Amino acid sequence: MPFIQVNILKGRSPEKKERLIREMTDLVSEVLDAPVQSIRVMINELDPEHWGIAGESVKKRNEVSK
């Protein structure tokens, strides 16, 4: 049973997340020749202050770039 975890920043629409789940499921099914019923997708949404790039949070990086 393929299990896919995706970490993304909060803020995407429910429609975007549904599309992500569908397209990842379809791709994994095709590549691994696995039935779609066996594929699980988990989306972990993170607050920008909980995601760091190059030593600082995305929240801080976004504040600086404004």
N, CA and C of each residue as an Amber inpcrd file, in Angstrom:
protein
   198
   0.8490000  -1.1730000   0.0000000   0.0000000   0.0000000   0.0000000
   0.8990000   1.2420000   0.0000000   0.9800000   1.9810000  -1.1010000
   1.7580000   3.2190000  -1.1170000   1.1370000   4.2730000  -0.1930000
   1.9970000   4.9110000   0.5790000   1.5790000   5.9880000   1.4850000
   2.4360000   7.2080000   1.1770000   1.8000000   8.2870000   0.7570000
   2.4970000   9.5000000   0.3360000   2.2170000  10.6000000   1.3440000
   3.2800000  11.2640000   1.8040000   3.1340000  12.4210000   2.6840000
   3.6680000  13.6460000   1.9610000   2.8950000  14.7250000   2.0200000
   3.2700000  15.9700000   1.3740000   3.2280000  17.0710000   2.4300000
   4.3170000  17.8040000   2.5430000   4.3590000  18.9510000   3.4470000
   4.2490000  20.2200000   2.6240000   3.2460000  21.0440000   2.9430000
   3.0530000  22.3110000   2.2470000   2.7310000  23.3990000   3.2680000
   2.9400000  24.6210000   2.8700000   2.5430000  25.7460000   3.7140000
   1.0340000  25.9150000   3.6450000   0.4430000  26.3550000   4.7430000
  -0.9950000  26.6230000   4.7700000  -1.3260000  27.7070000   3.7610000
  -2.5610000  27.6540000   3.2730000  -3.0240000  28.7200000   2.4080000
  -3.5820000  28.2670000   1.0690000  -3.4410000  26.9990000   0.7320000
  -4.0010000  26.5250000  -0.5310000  -5.4860000  26.2410000  -0.3710000
  -6.2090000  26.3930000  -1.4470000  -7.6560000  26.1610000  -1.4170000
  -7.9550000  24.6690000  -1.3130000  -9.1440000  24.3390000  -0.8030000
  -9.5440000  22.9320000  -0.7670000  -9.5260000  22.2980000  -2.1550000
  -9.8690000  23.0610000  -3.1730000  -9.8640000  22.5390000  -4.5410000
  -8.4480000  22.1660000  -4.9830000  -7.4650000  22.9800000  -4.6430000
  -6.0690000  22.6770000  -4.9900000  -5.6070000  21.4070000  -4.2900000
  -5.9750000  21.2640000  -3.0280000  -5.5690000  20.0680000  -2.2830000
  -6.2410000  18.8160000  -2.8240000  -7.5010000  18.9180000  -3.2100000
  -8.1910000  17.7820000  -3.8260000  -7.5090000  17.3880000  -5.1310000
  -7.1160000  18.3910000  -5.9180000  -6.4160000  18.1060000  -7.1780000
  -5.0720000  17.4320000  -6.9130000  -4.3490000  17.9200000  -5.9140000
  -3.0620000  17.3270000  -5.5590000  -3.2360000  15.8550000  -5.1870000
  -4.2160000  15.5740000  -4.3500000  -4.4800000  14.1970000  -3.9370000
  -4.8050000  13.3240000  -5.1440000  -5.6700000  13.8000000  -6.0100000
  -6.0780000  13.0190000  -7.1890000  -4.8950000  12.7650000  -8.1130000
  -4.1440000  13.8230000  -8.4280000  -3.0580000  13.6640000  -9.3970000
  -1.9000000  12.8410000  -8.8400000  -1.6030000  12.9800000  -7.5580000
  -0.5600000  12.1430000  -6.9600000  -0.9930000  10.6840000  -6.9490000
  -2.2530000  10.4460000  -6.6270000  -2.7790000   9.0870000  -6.6270000
  -2.6840000   8.4710000  -8.0160000  -3.1100000   9.2230000  -9.0220000
  -3.0570000   8.7100000 -10.3940000  -1.6280000   8.4150000 -10.8330000
  -0.7000000   9.3150000 -10.5080000   0.6930000   9.1250000 -10.9140000
   1.3150000   7.9030000 -10.2370000   1.1080000   7.7790000  -8.9430000
   1.6750000   6.6400000  -8.2150000   1.0490000   5.3390000  -8.7140000
  -0.2370000   5.3640000  -8.9900000  -0.8970000   4.1790000  -9.5260000
  -0.2580000   3.7630000 -10.8450000  -0.0050000   4.7450000 -11.6990000
   0.5920000   4.4520000 -13.0110000   2.0320000   3.9720000 -12.8750000
   2.8390000   4.6830000 -12.0990000   4.2660000   4.3580000 -11.9920000
   4.4880000   3.0250000 -11.2830000   3.7510000   2.7800000 -10.2110000
   3.9570000   1.5680000  -9.4210000   3.0160000   0.4300000  -9.7940000
   2.1340000   0.6900000 -10.7550000   1.1350000  -0.3000000 -11.1490000
   0.3530000  -0.7740000  -9.9240000  -0.0680000   0.2070000  -9.1170000
  -0.8120000  -0.0840000  -7.8800000  -2.2690000   0.3490000  -8.0540000
  -3.1960000  -0.4140000  -7.5170000  -4.5980000   0.0090000  -7.6060000
  -4.8300000   1.2840000  -6.7890000  -5.6170000   2.2070000  -7.3390000
  -5.8500000   3.4810000  -6.6490000  -6.4530000   3.2690000  -5.2620000
  -7.2090000   2.1850000  -5.0810000  -7.8260000   1.9270000  -3.7810000
  -6.7940000   1.6690000  -2.6890000  -5.5730000   1.3200000  -3.0850000
  -4.5430000   1.0170000  -2.0900000  -3.6540000   2.2120000  -1.7610000
  -3.8430000   3.3260000  -2.4430000  -2.9460000   4.4780000  -2.2910000
  -3.5160000   5.4600000  -1.2800000  -2.6560000   5.8870000  -0.3710000
  -3.0310000   6.8520000   0.6630000  -2.1860000   8.1110000   0.4870000
  -2.8130000   9.2770000   0.6510000  -2.1050000  10.5520000   0.5610000
  -2.4170000  11.3570000   1.8120000  -1.3790000  11.8550000   2.4640000
  -1.5460000  12.7150000   3.6340000  -0.9120000  14.0660000   3.3410000
  -1.6890000  15.1180000   3.5210000  -1.1710000  16.4730000   3.3640000
  -0.9710000  17.0600000   4.7530000   0.2570000  17.4510000   5.0310000
   0.5800000  18.1400000   6.2790000   0.7210000  19.6250000   5.9550000
  -0.1520000  20.4420000   6.5400000  -0.0830000  21.8790000   6.3070000
   0.6500000  22.5390000   7.4730000   1.6410000  23.3090000   7.1330000
   2.4770000  23.9440000   8.1450000   2.2960000  25.4530000   8.1370000
   2.3230000  26.0270000   9.3280000   2.3270000  27.4850000   9.4400000
   3.6640000  28.0070000   8.9400000   3.6870000  29.1870000   8.3080000
   4.9420000  29.7310000   7.8010000   6.0320000  29.8850000   8.8670000
   5.6440000  30.0720000  10.1140000   6.6570000  30.1920000  11.1600000
   7.2450000  28.8490000  11.5810000   6.6630000  27.7620000  11.0660000
   7.1620000  26.4170000  11.3720000   7.9800000  25.8170000  10.2440000
   8.2890000  26.5890000   9.2310000   9.0370000  26.1090000   8.0680000
  10.2290000  27.0300000   7.8920000  11.4160000  26.4750000   7.8990000
  12.6180000  27.2910000   7.7810000  13.3730000  27.0590000   6.4900000
  13.9420000  28.1260000   5.9690000  14.7870000  28.0740000   4.7820000
  16.0270000  28.9110000   5.0830000  17.1760000  28.3230000   4.9320000
  18.4470000  29.0350000   5.1010000  18.5320000  29.7550000   6.4500000
  18.0360000  29.0880000   7.4760000  18.2060000  29.6170000   8.8240000
  17.1470000  30.5830000   9.3200000  16.0930000  30.8220000   8.5450000
  15.0160000  31.6770000   9.0390000  13.6710000  31.1590000   8.5590000
  12.6320000  31.5090000   9.2950000  11.3050000  31.0100000   8.9620000
  10.7840000  31.6610000   7.6790000   9.8850000  30.9510000   7.0340000
   9.2520000  31.5080000   5.8340000   8.4780000  32.7670000   6.2040000
   7.8750000  32.7770000   7.3800000   7.1420000  33.9620000   7.8220000
   8.0640000  35.1770000   7.8420000   9.2400000  35.0230000   8.4360000
  10.1830000  36.1400000   8.5060000  10.6720000  36.5220000   7.1090000
  10.9520000  35.5330000   6.2740000  11.4180000  35.8100000   4.9060000
  10.3570000  36.5940000   4.1270000   9.0800000  36.2340000   4.3320000
   7.9850000  36.9300000   3.6450000   7.8430000  38.3650000   4.1470000
   8.0550000  38.5750000   5.4420000   7.9630000  39.9310000   6.0010000
   9.0570000  40.8300000   5.4390000  10.2520000  40.2740000   5.2860000
  11.3870000  41.0350000   4.7710000  11.1920000  41.3870000   3.3080000
  10.5650000  40.4980000   2.5350000  10.4120000  40.7260000   1.1010000
   9.2790000  41.6880000   0.7510000   8.4870000  42.0790000   1.7300000
   7.3590000  43.0130000   1.4630000   7.8160000  44.4360000   1.3950000
